[in-house]
Amino acid sequence: MPRSVQITKEKILTAALDVLIRDGYSAVNIKSIAKELKCSTQPIAWQFGNMDNMREALTQEAVTYANQKMMPASANCIEAFWRIGYAYINLAFDTPHLFRFVYMGESNNYCRGGFDSILTDSGNSALLDRLCQYLNISREQTDMLFQRMIVYTHGIVSLVVAGVLNCTKEQVYSIVKDFGFDLLSLTDTNLDIQTIMSNITGV
């Protein structure tokens, strides 16, 4: 019988992601992954062939990890919308190397595309449908709200990750929430915006 594979692709990718999150993308190489796994470099080379294949697989692993961190758990569409933003902020503050890799261009293998790709993503599109109905506004206004919140939040946390902006996570929460209030005020919703914002919990 052939020997079972002890160092699987899954274990290698988990180790590579750990190195990325802890030390940054520049630290990810066959030797550092082997050290993380406490094995030789041979199993890694055998599983992936070369570092280009390894990087491509790591990109997908990192994107999956980041997306899981930002999945909203709330059934309330407004709260779910804000939880995505807050999770995005947490990702930047708690795992800056990962954020830089996935969302700031360190990975040449990953590109989400333009605004249309964000709005038509299956998860985002379903949430936007619910927001549109709840706020009783047009889909065009809902898309505008979502786009501008993404751009604004990404801009702030990118400055934080780059070391340009020095502030706390709580300060960014507050800034983003205030901006969201202003954006909701620009829509045609007939709901009380102050009540909507005060009902957001757990963030």
N, C-alpha and C positions, 0 to 999 in steps of 0.2 A: 504494500500500500504506500502511496506517496505521502510524504509528511504534510500535515496541515499547515497552512500559512499562519504564522504567528504574528507577523507585522503586516496587517491588512492596510488597504488604501484608506479605510476609514480612520484607523489609528494614526496613520501618517498625517492625514489632513487635520485631525484634531490637534496633534502636536504642532503642526505648522501654524495653525490658527492661534494656539497658545503663545507661540513665539511672536507672532505678528502683534497680538494684543498687548503683550508685555514689553517687547523690545522694539517694535516697529518693523516695517516691511524690509528695510535695508538689512536687517539681521536675519532674514529668512533665507537659508541656504541648506544644502544637503547636510553639511556638517552640524549646523545648529539644530536641525530637526533630528538627526541621529543622536545628538547629545540629549535632546529632550526625551527621546524614546529609550535612551540607554542601550543603543544597539549600534551596529556598524552602518556605514552608508550603503552597503550592498542591497538591503531590502528596498530602500527608497528608490535607488536607481532601477532595480528590477521591476518595481510596481509602476513607475512613471516614465522610465526611459531617459528623460532629460528634464532640466529645470523649467523649460518652457511649458511642458505638459503639466508639471507640478504647479506652476504659477496660475495656469488657466483653471485647474481644479481648485486651487486655493481661493481664487476670486469668487467662484460660485459658492464655495463653503462660507466665505466671509459675507457675501450678499445674503445668503440664506439665514445666517446667524443674525445679521443686522435686521432683516425683515421680521424675524421671529420676535425680536426685542420690541418692535414697534407695532405689533398686532394689538389693536384695541380690544379690551375684554368687555367693555360696557355695551349693553343693549341700547342705551340712550345715544342717539346719533350725535347730539351736541357734545356729550361727554366723550364719546368715542373719538370724535374729531379732535378735541383738545388733548386727549391722551396720546394720540399719534405725535402731536407737536411736543408734548412734554417728554415722551419716550425718546424722541429725536434729540432733544436737549440733553437728556441723561446719557445717551449713547456718546455724545461728543465730550461730555465732562468725565464720564466714567471710563471710556475706552477711546481716548483721543487718537491712538495709532490706527485703530480699526476705522474710525470715522474718516481720518485723513486718507486711508487706503481706498475705502469704498466711495466716499462722496467728494473727495478733493483732488481726484485725478492721479493718485499714485499708481492705481492699477490701470494699465493700458488695455487690459482685456475686458473691462466693464464700462459700458456706456448705456445709460437708461434712455437717452434720446431727448427730444424736445418736450414742450408742454403737453402736446397731444398725447404722448405716451404716458404721461403722468395721469392725465384725466381719463384715459381709456383703460388703464390698469384695472383688472377685474375687481379687486378689493376696493380700490379708490372709487371706481365708478358706482359700485353698489352703495357706498357711503354717501357719495354726492347725490344720488337719487333720493336717499332718505333725508338728507339735509334740505334738499329742494322742497320736498313735501312738507317737512316739519316747519320750515321758515316761511313757506308759502311765497317763494320768490322764483324767478325764472331760472332755468338751468344756466343761462349765461351769467347771471349774477352769482350763482353758486360756484361756477367754475372760476370766476374772478376772485371770489373769496378764498378758495382753495389755493389757487396759483400764488396769490400775493402773500398768503400766510407761509407757504413753502419757501418762497424767495426771501422773505423777511427773516424767518427763523434760521434758514440756512446761512444767510449773510452774517447774522450775529454769532452763531456758534462757530462758523468758519474763522471769524476774527479771534474768537476765544482760543480755538485749537491752534491757530497760527501764532498765538502769543501777542497779538496786537492789542486785544481788548482784555483788560484785567477786571473780572467781575465774578460774582458767585453764581451758582446754579439758581438760587432763589431770586436773584436780581434779574436774570434772564427770563425765568418764569413770569415774573411780574411785567417785564417789558413786553413780552410776547402777548400776554393776556390783555394788556392795555391796547396793543395794536389790534388785536382781534375785536375788542369792543368798538374801536373806531371803524373797523371794516364793516362790522354788522350794522353800525349806524348809517352806513352809506347804502345799504340795501333797502328794499321796499317792504321788509317784513313788518307785520303789524303786531308782532309779539313784543313784550317788554324786555328790552335787551339787558337791563340791569338784573332782572329776575333770571334770565337765561344764564348769565355769567355767575350769579351767586349760587345757582343750583349745581355748578360743576364741583364735584367732590373728589377727594383722593389724589389731588395734584398740588 
